[in-house]
Structures are given as C-alpha cells and as structure tokens.
C-alpha cells in the first residue's frame, strides 16, 4: 500500500506561526501534529512508501520526515496550488497499489486496520458535527455508501463532515477520475479530490463512509488550542519533577529544562524545553521553546520559540523571535 500526504499549503490561518514553521509541524501537547498521524500510519505495518506533496517550507518538512519516520518516503513539490486533486495527481508516478490519502492538519481516532478487510472500492472517514454548514458533508445511501459530497450546505442534508482521510482500493479508477477533473473548469478556483470520488461513484464504484471516534482540527488558532487541550486530556500530559516554587493545574505538558518561578500554570498548557516562566499566570495556551514570560497573565495564547513577553495580559498570538514588554 502507498500513502499520499499533501502538505504544500502555507497555513495562512495559523500565521504568524507558519511563517517559519510548516503547519503540520506545529506542536500540540509537545508533539508535531503530523507525528500523531504518522504514528497511526507506521502501526499499519504494510505501507511500502509515503509520497509527500510539499510546498511551503518544504526543506523543513523533508528533514523532519526523513529523520522522524521509518517508512521510505519520496518528496514532490507542488509548484502550483491548484487544489487537492492537483496535489494527489502529482503522486501518480509512484502509485501502483491501493492508496491511503491523509491531510495532516487534523488528528483523528480511526481504526485504519479496516482497510485490510473492506471489500469496498474505497473508504471516506467522516465525523458527525453540529455545525455542518462549515464543512463538506458526505451524503450516503441506506447501506452507508457515499452518494455525494455537499460543500457547506444551508440545510442539514447530512451532518457527516469530510475529515480529509481516505482509502482507495481502486487506485486506477481514482486517477481516471482525477484526469477527468483536471480537464474540467475549476470548481470555485480549485480542482477538488472529492470531485474525482464523485466520478468514481458515477462509474459504479462503492465508497464506504465510516465515522471516526474523534476528530481534532489543528488548522486555526482557536482549534489548535482546543486540540492541545484534547491531547492533554487523552494522555499526553507530562509533569516534570522538581517544580516546587510554582503551582501546576493539570493537565499540562512541560518539557525538561523549563524553569518556573512564582507562577501558576494550567490547566491545558504546553511549554517547550528551555522556557522560563517568572511570576506569571498561564492557562489554555501553548508556549514554545526557549521563551521567557514574566509578570504576565495569558489565556488562550500561542507563543512561539525564543519569545520574550514581559508585563503582558490577555490573549496573544506571538511568532518566533519576537519581544513585547509592557512597562507599568
């Protein structure tokens, strides 16, 4: 089996943090988002190759993938951002077997082993949501097979959101569908992979919709913080020894080498190695490595690496190598 991971996007909704860090490498609970996904892929045990479709900050993505994962990988740069179908089309020279396609700006709870036993032409994983108007939702027949995807519907035609995780057994028909899509006018300025799935269905393919147990978005500032909390609550919390001069409110993830003095940290806070927190209160936030926060009160904030914040209060989003001092 092959795996395709498109990650060429610039992550504009996560700026300023994605100016120098690729979106999939932003950390929640001390771990890059894409590592959560790749842990599941590596546990499958029968993946021959991962095809990474790169773009923004591609050198950092390649370096991380080569050193962090054991599965052989190949890297293809997507020079033109023309949509998800265009991205997957670039992997065509390497696909000669069923393929798992994963968009790694989310974390999911899914039993991927189902791909070993399914007799369907494909699987599209979904999550039932209340705010269905924000998503592409999957419409199914009585047997749970996809009939179509409707983008951001005005009426509750379905609440099963498309989460960006797919298995396609009939890979030849998939690429036939992609070729068809790329010959058509763009759909709202893009070529959508889901339009290729629609082509497959119209040619008689059966794509099964399967709900995931959990789905955690990491594509925006607020959802990245929510996902950080979810991962802490699900077992990623880490409390170092020797923290006596400050109060920790669980759950927190604090790496070794963090210095806490006269502070209250937590709940739902992650702090990277080498950071110094002095006489500060921090909750529901992510703090990078080698940063210093003093005499500050932060909530629902993301602070990058090597940042200095002194006398700051409220919700902040501060990129790497920045400094803010508020004199009182």
C-alpha positions as CSV (number, residue, x, y, z in Angstrom):
1,X,0.0,0.0,0.0
2,X,1.1,3.6,-0.7
3,X,0.3,6.7,1.4
4,X,-0.1,10.2,0.0
5,X,0.3,13.1,2.3
6,X,-0.5,16.6,0.8
7,X,1.1,19.3,2.9
8,X,2.0,22.1,0.5
9,X,-0.3,24.7,2.0
10,X,1.0,27.9,3.6
11,X,-1.2,27.7,6.7
12,X,-2.4,31.3,6.4
13,X,-5.0,30.8,9.2
14,X,-2.1,30.0,11.6
15,X,0.1,33.0,10.9
16,X,2.4,34.3,12.2
17,X,3.5,30.8,13.4
18,X,3.5,29.3,9.9
19,X,5.9,31.9,8.5
20,X,8.8,29.8,9.5
21,X,7.2,26.5,10.7
22,X,5.2,24.3,8.3
23,X,1.6,23.9,9.5
24,X,1.9,20.1,10.0
25,X,4.9,20.6,12.3
26,X,3.2,23.0,14.8
27,X,3.1,21.2,18.1
28,X,0.1,20.3,20.3
29,X,0.9,18.7,23.7
30,X,4.6,18.8,22.7
31,X,4.3,16.8,19.5
32,X,4.1,17.9,15.9
33,X,0.6,17.4,14.5
34,X,1.8,15.3,11.6
35,X,3.5,12.9,14.1
36,X,0.2,11.9,15.6
37,X,-1.0,10.9,12.1
38,X,2.3,9.2,11.1
39,X,2.2,7.1,14.3
40,X,-1.1,5.5,13.0
41,X,0.4,5.0,9.6
42,X,3.5,3.3,10.9
43,X,1.5,1.0,13.1
44,X,-0.2,-0.4,10.0
45,X,3.0,-2.2,9.1
46,X,2.2,-2.8,5.4
47,X,3.0,0.7,3.9
48,X,5.6,0.5,1.2
49,X,6.2,4.2,0.7
50,X,4.9,7.6,1.7
51,X,4.6,10.2,-1.0
52,X,4.8,13.7,0.5
53,X,3.4,16.6,-1.6
54,X,5.4,19.5,-0.4
55,X,5.5,23.3,-1.0
56,X,5.7,25.9,1.7
57,X,8.9,25.4,3.8
58,X,9.5,22.1,2.0
59,X,13.1,21.7,3.3
60,X,11.9,21.6,6.9
61,X,9.2,19.1,6.1
62,X,11.7,16.8,4.3
63,X,14.2,17.0,7.0
64,X,11.7,16.1,9.7
65,X,10.1,13.2,7.7
66,X,13.5,11.7,6.8
67,X,14.6,11.7,10.5
68,X,11.4,11.0,12.3
69,X,9.7,8.2,10.4
70,X,10.9,4.7,9.4
71,X,8.8,4.3,6.2
72,X,10.6,5.1,3.0
73,X,9.4,8.4,1.5
74,X,9.6,10.4,-1.7
75,X,9.0,14.2,-1.9
76,X,7.3,16.1,-4.7
77,X,7.0,19.8,-4.7
78,X,3.6,21.3,-5.7
79,X,4.6,24.5,-7.6
80,X,1.0,25.5,-8.4
81,X,-1.5,25.4,-5.6
82,X,-4.5,24.3,-7.7
83,X,-6.3,22.2,-5.2
84,X,-6.4,18.7,-3.6
85,X,-6.9,16.8,-6.9
86,X,-3.9,18.6,-8.4
87,X,-1.8,17.6,-5.3
88,X,-2.7,13.9,-5.5
89,X,-2.2,13.9,-9.3
90,X,1.5,14.6,-8.7
91,X,1.9,11.3,-6.9
92,X,0.7,9.3,-9.9
93,X,4.2,8.0,-11.0
94,X,4.6,6.3,-7.6
95,X,1.1,4.8,-7.1
96,X,0.8,1.2,-8.2
97,X,-1.2,-0.2,-5.3
98,X,-4.2,0.8,-3.1
99,X,-3.5,4.2,-1.5
100,X,-4.3,5.9,1.8
101,X,-4.6,9.7,1.4
102,X,-4.2,11.8,4.5
103,X,-4.4,15.6,5.0
104,X,-2.4,16.2,8.1
105,X,-3.8,19.4,9.6
106,X,-6.1,17.2,11.8
107,X,-5.7,14.5,14.3
108,X,-8.2,11.6,14.3
109,X,-9.2,8.5,16.2
110,X,-9.7,5.9,13.4
111,X,-9.2,2.2,13.1
112,X,-7.1,2.1,9.9
113,X,-6.9,-1.7,10.0
114,X,-10.4,-1.8,8.5
115,X,-8.7,-1.3,5.1
116,X,-7.4,-4.8,5.3
117,X,-10.8,-6.3,5.3
118,X,-13.1,-4.0,3.4
119,X,-14.4,-5.1,0.0
120,X,-15.4,-1.6,-1.0
121,X,-13.6,0.4,-3.7
122,X,-12.7,3.0,-1.1
123,X,-13.4,4.4,2.3
124,X,-14.0,8.0,3.3
125,X,-13.8,8.7,7.0
126,X,-16.3,11.2,8.5
127,X,-17.3,12.8,11.8
128,X,-20.8,13.8,12.7
129,X,-20.8,17.5,13.6
130,X,-23.5,20.0,14.7
131,X,-22.1,23.0,12.7
132,X,-22.4,21.2,9.4
133,X,-22.5,24.5,7.5
134,X,-18.7,24.9,7.9
135,X,-17.8,21.6,6.2
136,X,-18.1,19.5,3.2
137,X,-20.6,16.8,4.3
138,X,-21.0,13.3,3.0
139,X,-24.4,12.1,1.8
140,X,-24.8,8.3,2.0
141,X,-27.3,5.7,0.9
142,X,-29.1,3.2,3.1
143,X,-26.1,1.0,3.1
144,X,-23.7,3.7,4.2
145,X,-22.1,4.2,0.9
146,X,-21.2,7.7,-0.3
147,X,-23.5,9.2,-2.9
148,X,-22.1,12.7,-3.0
149,X,-20.4,15.4,-1.0
150,X,-22.0,18.8,-0.5
151,X,-19.8,21.7,0.4
152,X,-21.1,23.9,3.3
153,X,-24.8,23.1,2.9
154,X,-27.5,25.5,4.0
155,X,-29.8,22.7,5.1
156,X,-28.9,19.6,7.2
157,X,-28.7,17.3,4.3
158,X,-26.0,15.5,6.3
159,X,-24.0,16.1,9.4
160,X,-21.2,13.7,8.5
161,X,-18.2,16.0,7.8
162,X,-15.4,15.0,5.5
163,X,-12.3,15.0,7.6
164,X,-9.6,14.5,4.9
165,X,-8.8,10.8,5.4
166,X,-9.4,8.4,2.5
167,X,-8.5,4.8,1.4
168,X,-8.9,4.0,-2.2
169,X,-8.5,0.4,-3.3
170,X,-9.4,1.1,-6.9
171,X,-6.5,3.4,-7.5
172,X,-6.7,3.2,-11.3
173,X,-10.2,4.5,-11.3
174,X,-9.2,7.2,-8.8
175,X,-6.6,8.5,-11.3
176,X,-9.0,8.2,-14.1
177,X,-11.3,10.4,-12.1
178,X,-8.5,12.9,-11.3
179,X,-7.6,13.1,-15.0
180,X,-11.3,13.9,-15.7
181,X,-11.5,16.6,-13.1
182,X,-8.3,18.3,-14.3
183,X,-9.8,18.6,-17.8
184,X,-12.9,20.4,-16.4
185,X,-13.2,24.1,-15.4
186,X,-12.1,24.7,-11.9
187,X,-14.6,24.4,-9.1
188,X,-14.5,27.7,-7.2
189,X,-11.0,28.2,-8.4
190,X,-9.7,24.7,-7.5
191,X,-9.6,21.1,-8.6
192,X,-11.2,19.1,-5.7
193,X,-10.3,15.5,-5.0
194,X,-13.8,14.9,-3.9
195,X,-15.0,15.6,-7.5
196,X,-12.8,12.6,-8.5
197,X,-14.6,10.5,-5.9
198,X,-17.9,11.6,-7.4
199,X,-16.6,10.4,-10.8
200,X,-15.7,7.1,-9.3
201,X,-19.2,6.7,-7.9
202,X,-20.8,7.6,-11.2
203,X,-18.7,4.8,-12.8
204,X,-20.1,2.3,-10.3
205,X,-17.5,2.4,-7.5
206,X,-18.6,1.9,-3.9
207,X,-17.0,4.2,-1.4
208,X,-17.9,3.4,2.2
209,X,-18.4,6.2,4.7
210,X,-17.0,5.3,8.1
211,X,-17.3,7.5,11.2
212,X,-14.2,8.2,13.3
213,X,-14.4,8.2,17.1
214,X,-12.6,11.5,17.4
215,X,-11.5,14.3,15.1
216,X,-9.4,17.2,16.3
217,X,-8.7,20.2,14.0
218,X,-5.4,21.9,14.0
219,X,-5.9,24.3,11.1
220,X,-6.7,27.5,13.0
221,X,-5.5,29.3,16.1
222,X,-8.6,28.5,18.2
223,X,-8.9,24.9,17.1
224,X,-5.2,24.3,17.6
225,X,-5.6,25.3,21.3
226,X,-8.7,23.1,21.6
227,X,-6.7,20.2,20.1
228,X,-3.9,20.8,22.5
229,X,-6.4,20.5,25.4
230,X,-7.8,17.3,23.9
231,X,-4.4,15.7,23.6
232,X,-3.5,16.6,27.1
233,X,-6.7,15.1,28.4
234,X,-6.2,12.0,26.4
235,X,-2.9,11.0,27.9
236,X,-0.2,13.4,26.6
237,X,0.1,15.3,29.9
238,X,3.6,15.5,31.4
239,X,4.5,17.0,34.7
240,X,8.3,17.2,35.4
241,X,9.8,16.6,38.7
242,X,11.3,19.4,40.8
243,X,8.6,22.0,40.3
244,X,8.2,23.4,43.8
245,X,8.1,27.1,43.5
246,X,5.0,27.3,41.3
247,X,1.5,25.9,41.1
248,X,0.6,23.4,38.3
249,X,-3.0,22.8,37.4
250,X,-3.5,19.6,35.5
251,X,-3.4,18.8,32.7
252,X,-0.1,20.3,31.5
253,X,2.7,19.2,29.3
254,X,6.0,20.7,30.5
255,X,9.3,19.6,29.0
256,X,12.5,19.1,30.9
257,X,14.6,22.2,31.3
258,X,11.6,24.6,31.9
259,X,12.1,27.0,34.8
260,X,9.0,28.0,36.7
261,X,9.2,30.7,39.5
262,X,6.3,32.0,41.5
263,X,3.8,31.1,38.7
264,X,0.5,29.4,38.2
265,X,0.4,27.2,35.0
266,X,-2.5,25.3,33.7
267,X,-4.9,23.8,33.0
268,X,-4.3,22.9,29.3
269,X,-0.9,24.4,28.9
270,X,2.1,23.1,26.9
271,X,5.6,24.5,27.4
272,X,8.7,23.7,25.4
273,X,12.2,23.0,26.7
274,X,14.3,25.8,27.9
275,X,11.5,28.3,28.5
276,X,11.5,30.4,31.7
277,X,8.2,31.4,33.4
278,X,8.5,34.0,36.1
279,X,5.7,35.4,38.3
280,X,3.1,34.6,35.5
281,X,-0.3,33.0,35.2
282,X,-0.8,30.9,32.1
283,X,-3.8,28.8,31.1
284,X,-5.2,27.2,27.9
285,X,-2.1,28.1,26.0
286,X,0.9,26.8,24.0
287,X,4.4,28.2,24.7
288,X,7.3,27.2,22.5
289,X,10.9,26.5,23.5
290,X,13.5,29.0,24.9
291,X,10.9,31.7,25.6
292,X,10.7,33.9,28.6
293,X,7.4,35.1,30.1
294,X,7.5,37.3,33.1
295,X,4.9,39.3,35.1
296,X,2.2,38.3,32.6
297,X,-1.2,36.8,32.6
298,X,-2.0,34.8,29.5
299,X,-5.1,32.8,28.4
300,X,-5.8,31.1,25.1
301,X,-2.5,32.2,23.7
302,X,0.1,30.8,21.4
303,X,3.7,31.9,22.0
304,X,6.4,30.8,19.6
305,X,10.1,29.9,20.2
306,X,12.6,32.3,21.7
307,X,10.0,34.9,22.6
308,X,10.2,37.5,25.4
309,X,6.9,38.7,27.0
310,X,7.1,41.0,30.0
311,X,4.0,42.6,31.6
312,X,1.6,41.3,29.0
313,X,-2.0,40.3,29.8
314,X,-4.8,38.8,27.7
315,X,-5.0,36.5,24.7
316,X,-1.9,36.8,22.4
317,X,-0.5,35.2,19.3
318,X,3.2,35.9,19.1
319,X,5.5,34.4,16.5
320,X,9.1,33.1,17.0
321,X,11.9,35.5,17.9
322,X,9.5,38.3,19.0
323,X,9.6,40.6,22.0
324,X,6.9,42.5,23.8
325,X,7.5,44.5,27.0
326,X,4.7,46.5,28.7
327,X,6.0,48.9,31.3
328,X,3.7,49.7,34.2
